[in-house]
Amino acid sequence: MFNVSSAHKVLIVNIFGIGDVLFTTPLISNLKKTNPNIKIGYLCNRRTEPVLRADPLVNKVFIYDRDEFYKVQKQSWFKYIQKVNGLIQEIRKEKYDLVLDVSMTDLMGFICWAAGIKERVGLAYKNRGRFLTKKLPFQGYERRHVVEYYLDLLRVLGMDPQDKNMRLTVSDDIKVWAKKFIKELGVKEISSVVIVPGGGASWGKEAFYKRWSPENYAKLADKIIEMFSADIILMGDTSEIELCQQVASTMKNRSFLACGKTNIQQFAAVAQIARLCVVNDGGPLHMAVAAGAKTVSIFGPVDEKVYGPYPVNSHIVVKSTIECRPCYHNFRKASCEHINCLKQLSYQNVMEQVERFL
């Protein structure tokens, strides 16, 4: 069996979104605890690159952005092969002993094989693990949290991972920026509550299946203001500006619009300052959790036991008891038009949980 404690360099491969990347941070923590001198590399996409470059436990970051590579492929197969080979050579120079691959793609497996990494451990989904030396048969994430599936890559190598906390490093400069940002918004730091009515980039055009209604968020925000004299900061990415504006215009009380004004680490810094973050299932939830914020999250079709806040400390999930939920299994959503799992959750249901924190 490969001895992880004797490894000099380990590469982690995860080319998915911010939530998925944060789910792998316990891998990094446990590797460093087993061998403090180990060097960690990370192959990720363009959007998550800044988070990993800011992580003091990550020594080297490589970029594979699917859209960028596909664009080159459409222009010229020769240039595409050159681009893939360039990435292979970049990784090969670092001479990694081990790769932990959660990408579930043969292309990533091939790149790691071609880069000369001898020990290649990963999730073998739908027979896509042909380049792995140690395969974990895998049909989808069910009944256990994704973090636990990722930690299985260490367990199969004989490790007993103890640290299961996600991490998102926020620099002191960004913390100072966040305090200034909140002050310039006109928000009282001690009474700030962050609400994210969107949910990040996951699910693309079908993201509305995971979103609690703007009307409910508006009612909830008004109730929080009336009961706790809180300042509500509405946040999200640039694609969710209209959604945040809809919540703000529906509210009876004043809120503070910060949607599209922060990057990942800036959002995390604001979440750290806030008394509470109220969010849907999605990337912003996991950013807030990894940053150490307190959260109340709203889950619809997705199983919170698999994709929810992890560990559960300082976090509350609000969900419906409707019989057909959760209906998202093995990366597929059921054909559902009613979304009653979210529609049946009133603002009073969520407010009861908010009161537990505030």
VEXNUNU-419562 format. One record per residue (C-alpha): residue in three letters; x, z, y. Coordinates in steps of 0.001 Angstrom, whole numbers, plus 524288, in hexadecimal, padded with zeros to 5 digits. Each point is the difference from the previous one (the first is absolute). Layout:
REM residues N
ALAXZY...
END
This chain:
REM residues 358
MET800008000080000PHE804B37FCC080DB2ASN8050B80C3D806F5VAL7FA478003080DC6SER808C980B2C80445SER80BE87F75B7FDC2ALA7FA987F473807BEHIS807277FCBC80C90LYS7F60E7F6BB805D1VAL7F1597FE377FDB5LEU7F7217F56D8058AILE7F1648022E801ABVAL7F7407F3FF800D9ASN7F2B0800DA80683ILE7FB727F450807E7PHE7F2548053C802F6GLY7FA078073C80B99ILE8034E80CA5806C0GLY7F7C78089A7F712ASP806AC7FAAE7F3DCVAL80D67801D5805FFLEU7FCEF80E1280399PHE7FB8A802437F1F7THR80E097FCE87FBCATHR8067D809E08090APRO7FF6E80AC37F57ELEU808667F6E77F79BILE80A588004E80A99SER7FF4280EC5801C2ASN8015C802A77F177LEU80B537F6877FE64LYS80744806BC80B1BLYS7FD5880D7F7FA49THR8054D7FBC47F2C4ASN80BFA7F9B780615PRO80258802E380E8EASN80AA17F58F80098ILE7F77F7F5027FAD9LYS7FE117F443808F3ILE7F2057FAFA80156GLY7FC9A7F1FD80334TYR7F2417FB2880280LEU7FA127F2607FF27CYS7F39B7FFA08083DASN7F7D77F732808BAARG801E47FDCD80E84ARG7F52B8093080464THR8054180BEC7F8F4GLU80E497FD7880339PRO8009B8090080C18VAL7FB0780BAE7F835LEU80A6B7FE697F593ARG80AFC7FD7C809ADALA7FC6680CCE806A4ASP800798078E7F331PRO80CED807787FF5ALEU7FF927FFA97F10EVAL7FFCD7F1117FFA1ASN80D5A7F9A580183LYS7FCAA7F1837FFC8VAL7F3B57F7F68025BPHE7FD5D7F21D7FB50ILE7F4757F7AE8045CTYR7F7177F7AC7F7BFASP7F4507FBD6807F8ARG7F7107F7857F7C3ASP7FA707F86380B83GLU80D987FCB180507PHE804927FB507F2ACTYR7F3817F8397FD8BLYS8014F7F96380D29VAL80D977FB4C7FC67GLN7FB2B7FBE77F280LYS7F5917F74280618GLN80A3C7F98780884SER80A4B7FDD07F58CTRP80242804CA7F229PHE80E927FE7880212LYS7FFD1808F380BEBTYR7F7538099A7F8A6ILE809CB800BC7F4C5GLN80AD6801EB809F5LYS7F86980B1B80651VAL7FD71806B47F2E3ASN80E437FE567FC47GLY80419805CD80D07LEU7F82280C417FCF2ILE805D1800927F24DGLN80DDD7FF4580546GLU7FD1680A4580A5BILE7FB678096E7F56BARG80AFE7FC467F69FLYS80A508043C809F0GLU7FB1E80E067FF35LYS80237800EF7F137TYR7F411808337FC67ASP7FFF4807267F2E6LEU7F140801557FEFBVAL7F3A97FA21805C8LEU7F2AC806AD80026ASP7F67B7F4BF801C0VAL7F19E8026C80312SER7FD657F2398051AMET7F9CF7FB517F339THR805577F2528026FASP809457F7CF7F7DELEU806517FAAA80C53MET804F880D78803E5GLY804578024C7F1F4PHE807637F3228000DILE806818031C80D0BCYS804CA80D2D7FADATRP804B87F9D67F342ALA807017F52980750ALA8060080A218091DGLY806B3806047F42CILE7F8AA80CF07FF50LYS80170803D47F1BEGLU7F58280A957FEEFARG7F2C17FB02804B7VAL7F47C809507FE75GLY7F24E7FC7F8046CLEU7F16B7FEB67FDE0ALA7FCDA7F4EA7F696TYR7F2F47FAF38050FLYS7F98D7F49A7F8E0ASN80CA37FC887F8CDARG807697FE3980CBAGLY80B3B808B77FBD2ARG808507F5CC7F916PHE80C208035C80812LEU7FED380EC27FE54THR808E88074F7F6AALYS7F67E80B737FF37LYS7F1907FCB880153LEU7F4BE8092E80292PRO7F3B37F9247FAC9PHE7F6328002780AF9GLN7F2037FB3880210GLY7FD0C8064480D17TYR7FF8D80D09806F5GLU7F57E808777F9CEARG7FD2880EB07FF91ARG80D5A803C68057DHIS805B97FE6780D77VAL808CD7F44780297VAL80B108098280349GLU7FF87804E37F1F9TYR800E67F2287FA9CTYR80BFC7FDA980865LEU8063D80CC57FBA9ASP7FE337FB597F1EFLEU80B6C7F6CF802ACLEU808A380C0C800FFARG7F98E806F87F495VAL802C27F4927F6E5LEU80E60801D180389GLY7FF9980E4B7FC22MET7FE1B8060180D70ASP7F61480A988031FPRO7FBF17FD3680E14GLN7FC3480C278079AASP7FE427FB2F80DFDLYS7F3097F8CD80177ASN7FEC68004580ED0MET7FFB07F3468077EARG808E87FEDD80BD3LEU7FFBD7F85180C9DTHR80BA98028C808CFVAL7FCEA8011480E74SER80BCA800CF80912ASP80114809FD80ADFASP7FF857F4F1809F9ILE7F2EC7FB5E7FABELYS7FAC780DE77FFEEVAL803878012180E60TRP7F9B07F2B68027BALA7F372804797F933LYS7FEB180C078089CLYS801D77F7A380C14PHE7F67F7F5B87FADEILE7F55480A107FDADLYS80213805DE80D6AGLU7FF2A7F2B380693LEU7F34B7FD417F8CAGLY7FA8B80C268067AVAL7FEA48076A7F333LYS8023280E9D7FEBFGLU809A6801367F4D0ILE7FA4380CBB7FAF7SER7F2687FA177FE6BSER8031E7F2467FB2AVAL7F9147FA487F41EVAL803C47F2847FAFFILE7F55C7F71F7FA83VAL803617F3347F939PRO7F3767F8337FDA6GLY807627F4CC7F98DGLY8095A801807F4BEGLY80BE67F7558019AALA803087F2B57FA36SER7FC6C802727F1C0TRP7F4917F8227FA61GLY8011D7F61C80B1ELYS7F2D67F9C080337GLU7F91C809457F69EALA8050180C2C806FBPHE7F2178030580496TYR7FCE48044E7F20BLYS8088580C0080276ARG7FB518030B80DCETRP7F63780A43803C8SER7F7207FAA880ABBPRO804068001E80E79GLU7F2DE8066B80317ASN8030C80B657F70CTYR80D9680165805AFALA7FA238004980DA9LYS7F65D80ABD7FC2DLEU80ACA807B17F954ALA808F97FECE80BC6ASP7F54F804A480942LYS7FD2180BAD7F744ILE80E6C803BA7FF5FILE800BF7FF7680EDEGLU7F3AA80818801B2MET803D580A757F622PHE80E9D8011180263SER8028E7FA1380D8DALA8095A7F6A67F947ASP806357F3C780594ILE7FD6E7F4887F6CBILE80AD97F5DA7FEBCLEU7FB517F3577F9B0MET80B2A7F93E7F8DAGLY802A57F4487F74FASP807C27F35F7FFEFTHR7FE0D7F440808DCSER7F5E87F9D57F6E3GLU7F75A80C168018CILE7FF53800A480EDDGLU7F22E7FA8E80054LEU7FBC4809DA7F5AACYS8058880B65807E4GLN7F9777FAD280C44GLN7F3177FF897F8A6VAL8015C80E597FC5AALA803A58039980DF9SER7F4987F89F80604THR7F656806267F66DMET8047680DCF8030DLYS7F90E8088A80A0BASN80C9F806BA803CCARG80CFF7FACD80490SER80A7B7FC5B7F624PHE80DF77FB2E801A1LEU8034B7F2687FAEFALA80D817FEA17F9F6CYS7FCEF7F53A7F641GLY80ABD7F5C67FEF7LYS8093D8080E80862THR8087B8060A7F569ASN8088D7FBB77F4C0ILE8006A807227F2EFGLN8095F80AC08040DGLN7F996801DF80D47PHE7F2D1801897F963ALA805F3809F37F6AFALA805A3807B380B6DVAL7F2C880083806DDALA7F994804117F326GLN809D580B257FEB0ILE7FC2A8053880D61ALA7F14F7FEFF7FDF7ARG7F81980B5D7FAC4LEU7F9C27F6CD7F639CYS7FF287F1AD7FC05VAL7F3157FA417FB44VAL8027C7F3477F8D6ASN7FADD7F6637F5FBASP806C27FCE37F33AGLY80BED7F7D58039CGLY80DBE7FF8E8057DPRO7FDB6808D480BE3LEU7FB7080ADC7F6E3HIS80C9B7FF887F844MET8082D7FF3680C62ALA7F97080C498051EVAL8019A807057F2F3ALA80E5A7FC4A7FEBBALA8026D8045280E0EGLY7FA7C80D767FCF6ALA7F33E7FEE58079ALYS7F31D8060E7FBB8THR7F5C47F6087FBEEVAL7F1BD7FE3E7FCD4SER7FEA07F2E87F933ILE7F3F57F8217FC73PHE800077F8C67F2FCGLY7F6617F5BA7FB48PRO802A77F6707F4B8VAL80DCA805087FD4AASP8033D80BAD7F761GLU8063D80AB08082ELYS8064E8059F7F3BAVAL808177F3807FF54TYR801B77FBDE80E30GLY7FC9E80C4980795PRO808A18097480793TYR80AD1805627F76APRO8028280B157FDCAVAL7F295804BE80446ASN804FE80B9880819SER7FABA8003880E09HIS7F75A7F4427FD23ILE7F1767FE7C7FD51VAL7F97C7F3F87FA40VAL7F1B77FD428031ELYS7F9237F76E7F60CSER7F2847FCCC7FAE9THR7FB2A8046E7F2A6ILE7F9237F2F27FDCCGLU800CD7FC697F193CYS806A17F2BD8019EARG80B8B805628079EPRO80B5C7FDAF7FF08CYS7FE687F1967FCFDTYR80DD07FB43802F7HIS807A67FF227F34AASN80C5D7F8E07FBD2PHE801C87F9AD80D57ARG7F22E7FA8380017LYS7F41880404807B8ALA7F2857FF357F9F9SER7F6BF7F5EA8058BCYS7F8A78092180921GLU7F7F87FC9580BDBHIS7F99680D1680310ILE80C2F808C58015FASN7F6FC80BC97FED1CYS80BA18088B7FC9FLEU803767FF6380E7DLYS7F2907FDE9805E5GLN7FACF80C697F9B7LEU80A758084C8067ASER7FA4D8056680C9FTYR8081A804C980B60GLN7FB3C80DB07FCA7ASN8066F7FEC27F283VAL80D0C7FD2C80653MET7FE23809DD80AEFGLU7FE9080AFE7F613GLN80DC27FD217FB4EVAL805757FE2080DB5GLU7FB0980DA980370ARG80858805AF7F505PHE80C277FBE280799LEU7FB848017E80E12
END
